[in-house]
Amino acid sequence: MADHSEVAYTTADGNDYPAHEQTYESSLKLTKYTCVTLVVILALMAIFLT
């Protein structure tokens, strides 16, 4: 049988920080626009459906 007493962790060579930062900025932007869109929809529903 194989000896599995030691855990081998594989790591990436290097860190693509600009790509991570771009992904983070895109996620923040998407979240911001989604929240604004939901607020507008709820406001319009409150105005026109009451």
mmCIF entry with sequence, helices, sheets and N, C-alpha, C, O atoms, coordinates in Angstrom:
data_MODEL
# 
_entry.id   MODEL 
# 
_entity.id                         1 
_entity.type                       polymer 
_entity.pdbx_number_of_molecules   1 
# 
_entity_poly.entity_id                      1 
_entity_poly.type                           'polypeptide(L)' 
_entity_poly.nstd_linkage                   no 
_entity_poly.nstd_monomer                   no 
_entity_poly.pdbx_seq_one_letter_code       MADHSEVAYTTADGNDYPAHEQTYESSLKLTKYTCVTLVVILALMAIFLT 
_entity_poly.pdbx_seq_one_letter_code_can   MADHSEVAYTTADGNDYPAHEQTYESSLKLTKYTCVTLVVILALMAIFLT 
_entity_poly.pdbx_strand_id                 A 
# 
loop_
_entity_poly_seq.entity_id 
_entity_poly_seq.num 
_entity_poly_seq.mon_id 
_entity_poly_seq.hetero 
1 1  MET n 
1 2  ALA n 
1 3  ASP n 
1 4  HIS n 
1 5  SER n 
1 6  GLU n 
1 7  VAL n 
1 8  ALA n 
1 9  TYR n 
1 10 THR n 
1 11 THR n 
1 12 ALA n 
1 13 ASP n 
1 14 GLY n 
1 15 ASN n 
1 16 ASP n 
1 17 TYR n 
1 18 PRO n 
1 19 ALA n 
1 20 HIS n 
1 21 GLU n 
1 22 GLN n 
1 23 THR n 
1 24 TYR n 
1 25 GLU n 
1 26 SER n 
1 27 SER n 
1 28 LEU n 
1 29 LYS n 
1 30 LEU n 
1 31 THR n 
1 32 LYS n 
1 33 TYR n 
1 34 THR n 
1 35 CYS n 
1 36 VAL n 
1 37 THR n 
1 38 LEU n 
1 39 VAL n 
1 40 VAL n 
1 41 ILE n 
1 42 LEU n 
1 43 ALA n 
1 44 LEU n 
1 45 MET n 
1 46 ALA n 
1 47 ILE n 
1 48 PHE n 
1 49 LEU n 
1 50 THR n 
# 
_struct_asym.id          A 
_struct_asym.entity_id   1 
# 
_struct_conf.conf_type_id            HELX_P 
_struct_conf.id                      HELX_P1 
_struct_conf.pdbx_PDB_helix_id       AA1 
_struct_conf.beg_label_comp_id       TYR 
_struct_conf.beg_label_asym_id       A 
_struct_conf.beg_label_seq_id        17 
_struct_conf.pdbx_beg_PDB_ins_code   ? 
_struct_conf.end_label_comp_id       PHE 
_struct_conf.end_label_asym_id       A 
_struct_conf.end_label_seq_id        48 
_struct_conf.pdbx_end_PDB_ins_code   ? 
_struct_conf.beg_auth_comp_id        TYR 
_struct_conf.beg_auth_asym_id        A 
_struct_conf.beg_auth_seq_id         17 
_struct_conf.end_auth_comp_id        PHE 
_struct_conf.end_auth_asym_id        A 
_struct_conf.end_auth_seq_id         48 
_struct_conf.pdbx_PDB_helix_class    1 
_struct_conf.details                 ? 
_struct_conf.pdbx_PDB_helix_length   32 
# 
_struct_conf_type.id          HELX_P 
_struct_conf_type.criteria    ? 
_struct_conf_type.reference   ? 
# 
loop_
_atom_site.group_PDB 
_atom_site.id 
_atom_site.type_symbol 
_atom_site.label_atom_id 
_atom_site.label_alt_id 
_atom_site.label_comp_id 
_atom_site.label_asym_id 
_atom_site.label_entity_id 
_atom_site.label_seq_id 
_atom_site.pdbx_PDB_ins_code 
_atom_site.Cartn_x 
_atom_site.Cartn_y 
_atom_site.Cartn_z 
_atom_site.occupancy 
_atom_site.B_iso_or_equiv 
_atom_site.pdbx_formal_charge 
_atom_site.auth_seq_id 
_atom_site.auth_comp_id 
_atom_site.auth_asym_id 
_atom_site.auth_atom_id 
_atom_site.pdbx_PDB_model_num 
ATOM 1   N N  . MET A 1 1  ? 0.832   -1.190 0.000   1.00 0.00 ? 1  MET A N  1 
ATOM 2   C CA . MET A 1 1  ? 0.000   0.000  0.000   1.00 0.00 ? 1  MET A CA 1 
ATOM 3   C C  . MET A 1 1  ? 0.873   1.248  0.000   1.00 0.00 ? 1  MET A C  1 
ATOM 4   O O  . MET A 1 1  ? 2.036   1.228  0.404   1.00 0.00 ? 1  MET A O  1 
ATOM 5   N N  . ALA A 1 2  ? 0.280   2.305  -0.458  1.00 0.00 ? 2  ALA A N  1 
ATOM 6   C CA . ALA A 1 2  ? 1.003   3.572  -0.501  1.00 0.00 ? 2  ALA A CA 1 
ATOM 7   C C  . ALA A 1 2  ? 1.001   4.209  0.884   1.00 0.00 ? 2  ALA A C  1 
ATOM 8   O O  . ALA A 1 2  ? 0.072   4.016  1.668   1.00 0.00 ? 2  ALA A O  1 
ATOM 9   N N  . ASP A 1 3  ? 2.038   4.958  1.167   1.00 0.00 ? 3  ASP A N  1 
ATOM 10  C CA . ASP A 1 3  ? 2.148   5.654  2.447   1.00 0.00 ? 3  ASP A CA 1 
ATOM 11  C C  . ASP A 1 3  ? 1.524   7.038  2.307   1.00 0.00 ? 3  ASP A C  1 
ATOM 12  O O  . ASP A 1 3  ? 2.051   7.887  1.589   1.00 0.00 ? 3  ASP A O  1 
ATOM 13  N N  . HIS A 1 4  ? 0.402   7.270  2.992   1.00 0.00 ? 4  HIS A N  1 
ATOM 14  C CA . HIS A 1 4  ? -0.315  8.539  2.898   1.00 0.00 ? 4  HIS A CA 1 
ATOM 15  C C  . HIS A 1 4  ? -0.201  9.348  4.179   1.00 0.00 ? 4  HIS A C  1 
ATOM 16  O O  . HIS A 1 4  ? -1.087  10.145 4.485   1.00 0.00 ? 4  HIS A O  1 
ATOM 17  N N  . SER A 1 5  ? 0.856   9.159  4.920   1.00 0.00 ? 5  SER A N  1 
ATOM 18  C CA . SER A 1 5  ? 0.984   9.876  6.185   1.00 0.00 ? 5  SER A CA 1 
ATOM 19  C C  . SER A 1 5  ? 1.405   11.327 5.994   1.00 0.00 ? 5  SER A C  1 
ATOM 20  O O  . SER A 1 5  ? 1.252   12.137 6.908   1.00 0.00 ? 5  SER A O  1 
ATOM 21  N N  . GLU A 1 6  ? 1.925   11.662 4.841   1.00 0.00 ? 6  GLU A N  1 
ATOM 22  C CA . GLU A 1 6  ? 2.373   13.031 4.582   1.00 0.00 ? 6  GLU A CA 1 
ATOM 23  C C  . GLU A 1 6  ? 1.473   13.679 3.531   1.00 0.00 ? 6  GLU A C  1 
ATOM 24  O O  . GLU A 1 6  ? 1.251   13.123 2.456   1.00 0.00 ? 6  GLU A O  1 
ATOM 25  N N  . VAL A 1 7  ? 0.964   14.861 3.860   1.00 0.00 ? 7  VAL A N  1 
ATOM 26  C CA . VAL A 1 7  ? 0.082   15.579 2.946   1.00 0.00 ? 7  VAL A CA 1 
ATOM 27  C C  . VAL A 1 7  ? 0.926   16.473 2.053   1.00 0.00 ? 7  VAL A C  1 
ATOM 28  O O  . VAL A 1 7  ? 1.744   17.252 2.542   1.00 0.00 ? 7  VAL A O  1 
ATOM 29  N N  . ALA A 1 8  ? 0.731   16.363 0.752   1.00 0.00 ? 8  ALA A N  1 
ATOM 30  C CA . ALA A 1 8  ? 1.474   17.194 -0.197  1.00 0.00 ? 8  ALA A CA 1 
ATOM 31  C C  . ALA A 1 8  ? 0.550   18.285 -0.714  1.00 0.00 ? 8  ALA A C  1 
ATOM 32  O O  . ALA A 1 8  ? -0.477  18.003 -1.331  1.00 0.00 ? 8  ALA A O  1 
ATOM 33  N N  . TYR A 1 9  ? 0.914   19.506 -0.463  1.00 0.00 ? 9  TYR A N  1 
ATOM 34  C CA . TYR A 1 9  ? 0.131   20.639 -0.939  1.00 0.00 ? 9  TYR A CA 1 
ATOM 35  C C  . TYR A 1 9  ? 0.782   21.192 -2.201  1.00 0.00 ? 9  TYR A C  1 
ATOM 36  O O  . TYR A 1 9  ? 1.977   21.490 -2.219  1.00 0.00 ? 9  TYR A O  1 
ATOM 37  N N  . THR A 1 10 ? -0.003  21.321 -3.233  1.00 0.00 ? 10 THR A N  1 
ATOM 38  C CA . THR A 1 10 ? 0.525   21.919 -4.455  1.00 0.00 ? 10 THR A CA 1 
ATOM 39  C C  . THR A 1 10 ? 0.221   23.402 -4.432  1.00 0.00 ? 10 THR A C  1 
ATOM 40  O O  . THR A 1 10 ? -0.882  23.810 -4.069  1.00 0.00 ? 10 THR A O  1 
ATOM 41  N N  . THR A 1 11 ? 1.175   24.192 -4.811  1.00 0.00 ? 11 THR A N  1 
ATOM 42  C CA . THR A 1 11 ? 1.007   25.640 -4.827  1.00 0.00 ? 11 THR A CA 1 
ATOM 43  C C  . THR A 1 11 ? 1.280   26.163 -6.219  1.00 0.00 ? 11 THR A C  1 
ATOM 44  O O  . THR A 1 11 ? 2.056   25.584 -6.979  1.00 0.00 ? 11 THR A O  1 
ATOM 45  N N  . ALA A 1 12 ? 0.641   27.246 -6.534  1.00 0.00 ? 12 ALA A N  1 
ATOM 46  C CA . ALA A 1 12 ? 0.858   27.875 -7.831  1.00 0.00 ? 12 ALA A CA 1 
ATOM 47  C C  . ALA A 1 12 ? 2.197   28.600 -7.828  1.00 0.00 ? 12 ALA A C  1 
ATOM 48  O O  . ALA A 1 12 ? 2.615   29.154 -6.812  1.00 0.00 ? 12 ALA A O  1 
ATOM 49  N N  . ASP A 1 13 ? 2.845   28.588 -8.950  1.00 0.00 ? 13 ASP A N  1 
ATOM 50  C CA . ASP A 1 13 ? 4.100   29.320 -9.077  1.00 0.00 ? 13 ASP A CA 1 
ATOM 51  C C  . ASP A 1 13 ? 3.789   30.766 -9.418  1.00 0.00 ? 13 ASP A C  1 
ATOM 52  O O  . ASP A 1 13 ? 3.360   31.069 -10.532 1.00 0.00 ? 13 ASP A O  1 
ATOM 53  N N  . GLY A 1 14 ? 4.001   31.647 -8.473  1.00 0.00 ? 14 GLY A N  1 
ATOM 54  C CA . GLY A 1 14 ? 3.754   33.060 -8.710  1.00 0.00 ? 14 GLY A CA 1 
ATOM 55  C C  . GLY A 1 14 ? 2.336   33.451 -8.343  1.00 0.00 ? 14 GLY A C  1 
ATOM 56  O O  . GLY A 1 14 ? 1.464   32.601 -8.158  1.00 0.00 ? 14 GLY A O  1 
ATOM 57  N N  . ASN A 1 15 ? 2.128   34.730 -8.243  1.00 0.00 ? 15 ASN A N  1 
ATOM 58  C CA . ASN A 1 15 ? 0.818   35.260 -7.897  1.00 0.00 ? 15 ASN A CA 1 
ATOM 59  C C  . ASN A 1 15 ? 0.465   36.327 -8.918  1.00 0.00 ? 15 ASN A C  1 
ATOM 60  O O  . ASN A 1 15 ? 1.177   37.322 -9.058  1.00 0.00 ? 15 ASN A O  1 
ATOM 61  N N  . ASP A 1 16 ? -0.618  36.124 -9.621  1.00 0.00 ? 16 ASP A N  1 
ATOM 62  C CA . ASP A 1 16 ? -1.058  37.070 -10.643 1.00 0.00 ? 16 ASP A CA 1 
ATOM 63  C C  . ASP A 1 16 ? -1.924  38.130 -9.969  1.00 0.00 ? 16 ASP A C  1 
ATOM 64  O O  . ASP A 1 16 ? -3.143  38.149 -10.136 1.00 0.00 ? 16 ASP A O  1 
ATOM 65  N N  . TYR A 1 17 ? -1.279  39.010 -9.205  1.00 0.00 ? 17 TYR A N  1 
ATOM 66  C CA . TYR A 1 17 ? -2.007  39.999 -8.411  1.00 0.00 ? 17 TYR A CA 1 
ATOM 67  C C  . TYR A 1 17 ? -2.864  40.938 -9.252  1.00 0.00 ? 17 TYR A C  1 
ATOM 68  O O  . TYR A 1 17 ? -3.993  41.215 -8.846  1.00 0.00 ? 17 TYR A O  1 
ATOM 69  N N  . PRO A 1 18 ? -2.408  41.447 -10.398 1.00 0.00 ? 18 PRO A N  1 
ATOM 70  C CA . PRO A 1 18 ? -3.283  42.318 -11.200 1.00 0.00 ? 18 PRO A CA 1 
ATOM 71  C C  . PRO A 1 18 ? -4.578  41.626 -11.634 1.00 0.00 ? 18 PRO A C  1 
ATOM 72  O O  . PRO A 1 18 ? -5.632  42.261 -11.678 1.00 0.00 ? 18 PRO A O  1 
ATOM 73  N N  . ALA A 1 19 ? -4.511  40.357 -11.948 1.00 0.00 ? 19 ALA A N  1 
ATOM 74  C CA . ALA A 1 19 ? -5.726  39.631 -12.335 1.00 0.00 ? 19 ALA A CA 1 
ATOM 75  C C  . ALA A 1 19 ? -6.669  39.489 -11.148 1.00 0.00 ? 19 ALA A C  1 
ATOM 76  O O  . ALA A 1 19 ? -7.883  39.619 -11.301 1.00 0.00 ? 19 ALA A O  1 
ATOM 77  N N  . HIS A 1 20 ? -6.116  39.221 -9.961  1.00 0.00 ? 20 HIS A N  1 
ATOM 78  C CA . HIS A 1 20 ? -6.944  39.127 -8.760  1.00 0.00 ? 20 HIS A CA 1 
ATOM 79  C C  . HIS A 1 20 ? -7.594  40.470 -8.451  1.00 0.00 ? 20 HIS A C  1 
ATOM 80  O O  . HIS A 1 20 ? -8.773  40.535 -8.103  1.00 0.00 ? 20 HIS A O  1 
ATOM 81  N N  . GLU A 1 21 ? -6.823  41.524 -8.581  1.00 0.00 ? 21 GLU A N  1 
ATOM 82  C CA . GLU A 1 21 ? -7.350  42.856 -8.298  1.00 0.00 ? 21 GLU A CA 1 
ATOM 83  C C  . GLU A 1 21 ? -8.447  43.238 -9.302  1.00 0.00 ? 21 GLU A C  1 
ATOM 84  O O  . GLU A 1 21 ? -9.447  43.847 -8.920  1.00 0.00 ? 21 GLU A O  1 
ATOM 85  N N  . GLN A 1 22 ? -8.271  42.892 -10.549 1.00 0.00 ? 22 GLN A N  1 
ATOM 86  C CA . GLN A 1 22 ? -9.282  43.183 -11.572 1.00 0.00 ? 22 GLN A CA 1 
ATOM 87  C C  . GLN A 1 22 ? -10.567 42.402 -11.288 1.00 0.00 ? 22 GLN A C  1 
ATOM 88  O O  . GLN A 1 22 ? -11.665 42.935 -11.443 1.00 0.00 ? 22 GLN A O  1 
ATOM 89  N N  . THR A 1 23 ? -10.434 41.161 -10.879 1.00 0.00 ? 23 THR A N  1 
ATOM 90  C CA . THR A 1 23 ? -11.607 40.357 -10.536 1.00 0.00 ? 23 THR A CA 1 
ATOM 91  C C  . THR A 1 23 ? -12.335 40.946 -9.344  1.00 0.00 ? 23 THR A C  1 
ATOM 92  O O  . THR A 1 23 ? -13.564 40.999 -9.329  1.00 0.00 ? 23 THR A O  1 
ATOM 93  N N  . TYR A 1 24 ? -11.581 41.392 -8.340  1.00 0.00 ? 24 TYR A N  1 
ATOM 94  C CA . TYR A 1 24 ? -12.177 42.003 -7.153  1.00 0.00 ? 24 TYR A CA 1 
ATOM 95  C C  . TYR A 1 24 ? -12.913 43.288 -7.513  1.00 0.00 ? 24 TYR A C  1 
ATOM 96  O O  . TYR A 1 24 ? -14.035 43.511 -7.058  1.00 0.00 ? 24 TYR A O  1 
ATOM 97  N N  . GLU A 1 25 ? -12.292 44.125 -8.319  1.00 0.00 ? 25 GLU A N  1 
ATOM 98  C CA . GLU A 1 25 ? -12.928 45.377 -8.738  1.00 0.00 ? 25 GLU A CA 1 
ATOM 99  C C  . GLU A 1 25 ? -14.196 45.096 -9.546  1.00 0.00 ? 25 GLU A C  1 
ATOM 100 O O  . GLU A 1 25 ? -15.204 45.783 -9.375  1.00 0.00 ? 25 GLU A O  1 
ATOM 101 N N  . SER A 1 26 ? -14.152 44.106 -10.411 1.00 0.00 ? 26 SER A N  1 
ATOM 102 C CA . SER A 1 26 ? -15.332 43.746 -11.202 1.00 0.00 ? 26 SER A CA 1 
ATOM 103 C C  . SER A 1 26 ? -16.457 43.241 -10.308 1.00 0.00 ? 26 SER A C  1 
ATOM 104 O O  . SER A 1 26 ? -17.624 43.556 -10.542 1.00 0.00 ? 26 SER A O  1 
ATOM 105 N N  . SER A 1 27 ? -16.120 42.471 -9.300  1.00 0.00 ? 27 SER A N  1 
ATOM 106 C CA . SER A 1 27 ? -17.131 41.968 -8.371  1.00 0.00 ? 27 SER A CA 1 
ATOM 107 C C  . SER A 1 27 ? -17.770 43.100 -7.593  1.00 0.00 ? 27 SER A C  1 
ATOM 108 O O  . SER A 1 27 ? -18.984 43.110 -7.392  1.00 0.00 ? 27 SER A O  1 
ATOM 109 N N  . LEU A 1 28 ? -16.962 44.055 -7.153  1.00 0.00 ? 28 LEU A N  1 
ATOM 110 C CA . LEU A 1 28 ? -17.511 45.208 -6.439  1.00 0.00 ? 28 LEU A CA 1 
ATOM 111 C C  . LEU A 1 28 ? -18.432 46.024 -7.332  1.00 0.00 ? 28 LEU A C  1 
ATOM 112 O O  . LEU A 1 28 ? -19.500 46.461 -6.903  1.00 0.00 ? 28 LEU A O  1 
ATOM 113 N N  . LYS A 1 29 ? -18.015 46.227 -8.573  1.00 0.00 ? 29 LYS A N  1 
ATOM 114 C CA . LYS A 1 29 ? -18.825 47.002 -9.515  1.00 0.00 ? 29 LYS A CA 1 
ATOM 115 C C  . LYS A 1 29 ? -20.155 46.296 -9.796  1.00 0.00 ? 29 LYS A C  1 
ATOM 116 O O  . LYS A 1 29 ? -21.206 46.936 -9.814  1.00 0.00 ? 29 LYS A O  1 
ATOM 117 N N  . LEU A 1 30 ? -20.111 44.989 -10.013 1.00 0.00 ? 30 LEU A N  1 
ATOM 118 C CA . LEU A 1 30 ? -21.328 44.229 -10.270 1.00 0.00 ? 30 LEU A CA 1 
ATOM 119 C C  . LEU A 1 30 ? -22.267 44.278 -9.067  1.00 0.00 ? 30 LEU A C  1 
ATOM 120 O O  . LEU A 1 30 ? -23.478 44.420 -9.235  1.00 0.00 ? 30 LEU A O  1 
ATOM 121 N N  . THR A 1 31 ? -21.727 44.162 -7.871  1.00 0.00 ? 31 THR A N  1 
ATOM 122 C CA . THR A 1 31 ? -22.541 44.226 -6.658  1.00 0.00 ? 31 THR A CA 1 
ATOM 123 C C  . THR A 1 31 ? -23.176 45.596 -6.505  1.00 0.00 ? 31 THR A C  1 
ATOM 124 O O  . THR A 1 31 ? -24.348 45.703 -6.146  1.00 0.00 ? 31 THR A O  1 
ATOM 125 N N  . LYS A 1 32 ? -22.409 46.642 -6.774  1.00 0.00 ? 32 LYS A N  1 
ATOM 126 C CA . LYS A 1 32 ? -22.931 48.001 -6.648  1.00 0.00 ? 32 LYS A CA 1 
ATOM 127 C C  . LYS A 1 32 ? -24.087 48.238 -7.610  1.00 0.00 ? 32 LYS A C  1 
ATOM 128 O O  . LYS A 1 32 ? -25.130 48.755 -7.209  1.00 0.00 ? 32 LYS A O  1 
ATOM 129 N N  . TYR A 1 33 ? -23.914 47.865 -8.871  1.00 0.00 ? 33 TYR A N  1 
ATOM 130 C CA . TYR A 1 33 ? -24.967 48.082 -9.860  1.00 0.00 ? 33 TYR A CA 1 
ATOM 131 C C  . TYR A 1 33 ? -26.191 47.206 -9.595  1.00 0.00 ? 33 TYR A C  1 
ATOM 132 O O  . TYR A 1 33 ? -27.320 47.618 -9.863  1.00 0.00 ? 33 TYR A O  1 
ATOM 133 N N  . THR A 1 34 ? -25.974 46.015 -9.075  1.00 0.00 ? 34 THR A N  1 
ATOM 134 C CA . THR A 1 34 ? -27.095 45.148 -8.723  1.00 0.00 ? 34 THR A CA 1 
ATOM 135 C C  . THR A 1 34 ? -27.914 45.753 -7.595  1.00 0.00 ? 34 THR A C  1 
ATOM 136 O O  . THR A 1 34 ? -29.144 45.741 -7.650  1.00 0.00 ? 34 THR A O  1 
ATOM 137 N N  . CYS A 1 35 ? -27.251 46.283 -6.572  1.00 0.00 ? 35 CYS A N  1 
ATOM 138 C CA . CYS A 1 35 ? -27.966 46.917 -5.456  1.00 0.00 ? 35 CYS A CA 1 
ATOM 139 C C  . CYS A 1 35 ? -28.740 48.144 -5.920  1.00 0.00 ? 35 CYS A C  1 
ATOM 140 O O  . CYS A 1 35 ? -29.888 48.341 -5.521  1.00 0.00 ? 35 CYS A O  1 
ATOM 141 N N  . VAL A 1 36 ? -28.128 48.961 -6.749  1.00 0.00 ? 36 VAL A N  1 
ATOM 142 C CA . VAL A 1 36 ? -28.806 50.159 -7.256  1.00 0.00 ? 36 VAL A CA 1 
ATOM 143 C C  . VAL A 1 36 ? -30.021 49.758 -8.091  1.00 0.00 ? 36 VAL A C  1 
ATOM 144 O O  . VAL A 1 36 ? -31.082 50.369 -7.968  1.00 0.00 ? 36 VAL A O  1 
ATOM 145 N N  . THR A 1 37 ? -29.878 48.745 -8.930  1.00 0.00 ? 37 THR A N  1 
ATOM 146 C CA . THR A 1 37 ? -30.990 48.280 -9.755  1.00 0.00 ? 37 THR A CA 1 
ATOM 147 C C  . THR A 1 37 ? -32.139 47.772 -8.887  1.00 0.00 ? 37 THR A C  1 
ATOM 148 O O  . THR A 1 37 ? -33.302 48.066 -9.164  1.00 0.00 ? 37 THR A O  1 
ATOM 149 N N  . LEU A 1 38 ? -31.823 47.015 -7.846  1.00 0.00 ? 38 LEU A N  1 
ATOM 150 C CA . LEU A 1 38 ? -32.868 46.511 -6.960  1.00 0.00 ? 38 LEU A CA 1 
ATOM 151 C C  . LEU A 1 38 ? -33.575 47.633 -6.219  1.00 0.00 ? 38 LEU A C  1 
ATOM 152 O O  . LEU A 1 38 ? -34.792 47.584 -6.041  1.00 0.00 ? 38 LEU A O  1 
ATOM 153 N N  . VAL A 1 39 ? -32.834 48.643 -5.785  1.00 0.00 ? 39 VAL A N  1 
ATOM 154 C CA . VAL A 1 39 ? -33.452 49.780 -5.104  1.00 0.00 ? 39 VAL A CA 1 
ATOM 155 C C  . VAL A 1 39 ? -34.396 50.512 -6.055  1.00 0.00 ? 39 VAL A C  1 
ATOM 156 O O  . VAL A 1 39 ? -35.494 50.899 -5.657  1.00 0.00 ? 39 VAL A O  1 
ATOM 157 N N  . VAL A 1 40 ? -33.986 50.704 -7.296  1.00 0.00 ? 40 VAL A N  1 
ATOM 158 C CA . VAL A 1 40 ? -34.839 51.378 -8.281  1.00 0.00 ? 40 VAL A CA 1 
ATOM 159 C C  . VAL A 1 40 ? -36.099 50.557 -8.544  1.00 0.00 ? 40 VAL A C  1 
ATOM 160 O O  . VAL A 1 40 ? -37.198 51.108 -8.599  1.00 0.00 ? 40 VAL A O  1 
ATOM 161 N N  . ILE A 1 41 ? -35.944 49.254 -8.706  1.00 0.00 ? 41 ILE A N  1 
ATOM 162 C CA . ILE A 1 41 ? -37.115 48.401 -8.941  1.00 0.00 ? 41 ILE A CA 1 
ATOM 163 C C  . ILE A 1 41 ? -38.077 48.465 -7.760  1.00 0.00 ? 41 ILE A C  1 
ATOM 164 O O  . ILE A 1 41 ? -39.286 48.594 -7.954  1.00 0.00 ? 41 ILE A O  1 
ATOM 165 N N  . LEU A 1 42 ? -37.556 48.375 -6.543  1.00 0.00 ? 42 LEU A N  1 
ATOM 166 C CA . LEU A 1 42 ? -38.421 48.435 -5.366  1.00 0.00 ? 42 LEU A CA 1 
ATOM 167 C C  . LEU A 1 42 ? -39.096 49.793 -5.235  1.00 0.00 ? 42 LEU A C  1 
ATOM 168 O O  . LEU A 1 42 ? -40.262 49.867 -4.849  1.00 0.00 ? 42 LEU A O  1 
ATOM 169 N N  . ALA A 1 43 ? -38.384 50.861 -5.548  1.00 0.00 ? 43 ALA A N  1 
ATOM 170 C CA . ALA A 1 43 ? -38.984 52.199 -5.485  1.00 0.00 ? 43 ALA A CA 1 
ATOM 171 C C  . ALA A 1 43 ? -40.099 52.334 -6.511  1.00 0.00 ? 43 ALA A C  1 
ATOM 172 O O  . ALA A 1 43 ? -41.160 52.875 -6.202  1.00 0.00 ? 43 ALA A O  1 
ATOM 173 N N  . LEU A 1 44 ? -39.875 51.852 -7.722  1.00 0.00 ? 44 LEU A N  1 
ATOM 174 C CA . LEU A 1 44 ? -40.913 51.908 -8.751  1.00 0.00 ? 44 LEU A CA 1 
ATOM 175 C C  . LEU A 1 44 ? -42.115 51.045 -8.383  1.00 0.00 ? 44 LEU A C  1 
ATOM 176 O O  . LEU A 1 44 ? -43.256 51.422 -8.652  1.00 0.00 ? 44 LEU A O  1 
ATOM 177 N N  . MET A 1 45 ? -41.870 49.896 -7.773  1.00 0.00 ? 45 MET A N  1 
ATOM 178 C CA . MET A 1 45 ? -42.980 49.059 -7.318  1.00 0.00 ? 45 MET A CA 1 
ATOM 179 C C  . MET A 1 45 ? -43.780 49.763 -6.230  1.00 0.00 ? 45 MET A C  1 
ATOM 180 O O  . MET A 1 45 ? -45.008 49.684 -6.209  1.00 0.00 ? 45 MET A O  1 
ATOM 181 N N  . ALA A 1 46 ? -43.086 50.450 -5.325  1.00 0.00 ? 46 ALA A N  1 
ATOM 182 C CA . ALA A 1 46 ? -43.774 51.160 -4.248  1.00 0.00 ? 46 ALA A CA 1 
ATOM 183 C C  . ALA A 1 46 ? -44.612 52.304 -4.796  1.00 0.00 ? 46 ALA A C  1 
ATOM 184 O O  . ALA A 1 46 ? -45.688 52.596 -4.273  1.00 0.00 ? 46 ALA A O  1 
ATOM 185 N N  . ILE A 1 47 ? -44.128 52.948 -5.841  1.00 0.00 ? 47 ILE A N  1 
ATOM 186 C CA . ILE A 1 47 ? -44.860 54.085 -6.420  1.00 0.00 ? 47 ILE A CA 1 
ATOM 187 C C  . ILE A 1 47 ? -46.058 53.609 -7.233  1.00 0.00 ? 47 ILE A C  1 
ATOM 188 O O  . ILE A 1 47 ? -47.166 54.118 -7.057  1.00 0.00 ? 47 ILE A O  1 
ATOM 189 N N  . PHE A 1 48 ? -45.851 52.647 -8.113  1.00 0.00 ? 48 PHE A N  1 
ATOM 190 C CA . PHE A 1 48 ? -46.886 52.290 -9.080  1.00 0.00 ? 48 PHE A CA 1 
ATOM 191 C C  . PHE A 1 48 ? -47.821 51.171 -8.631  1.00 0.00 ? 48 PHE A C  1 
ATOM 192 O O  . PHE A 1 48 ? -48.887 51.001 -9.223  1.00 0.00 ? 48 PHE A O  1 
ATOM 193 N N  . LEU A 1 49 ? -47.464 50.417 -7.621  1.00 0.00 ? 49 LEU A N  1 
ATOM 194 C CA . LEU A 1 49 ? -48.312 49.301 -7.206  1.00 0.00 ? 49 LEU A CA 1 
ATOM 195 C C  . LEU A 1 49 ? -49.097 49.584 -5.928  1.00 0.00 ? 49 LEU A C  1 
ATOM 196 O O  . LEU A 1 49 ? -49.746 48.688 -5.390  1.00 0.00 ? 49 LEU A O  1 
ATOM 197 N N  . THR A 1 50 ? -49.044 50.811 -5.443  1.00 0.00 ? 50 THR A N  1 
ATOM 198 C CA . THR A 1 50 ? -49.821 51.132 -4.239  1.00 0.00 ? 50 THR A CA 1 
ATOM 199 C C  . THR A 1 50 ? -50.974 52.032 -4.579  1.00 0.00 ? 50 THR A C  1 
ATOM 200 O O  . THR A 1 50 ? -51.743 52.411 -3.695  1.00 0.00 ? 50 THR A O  1 
# 
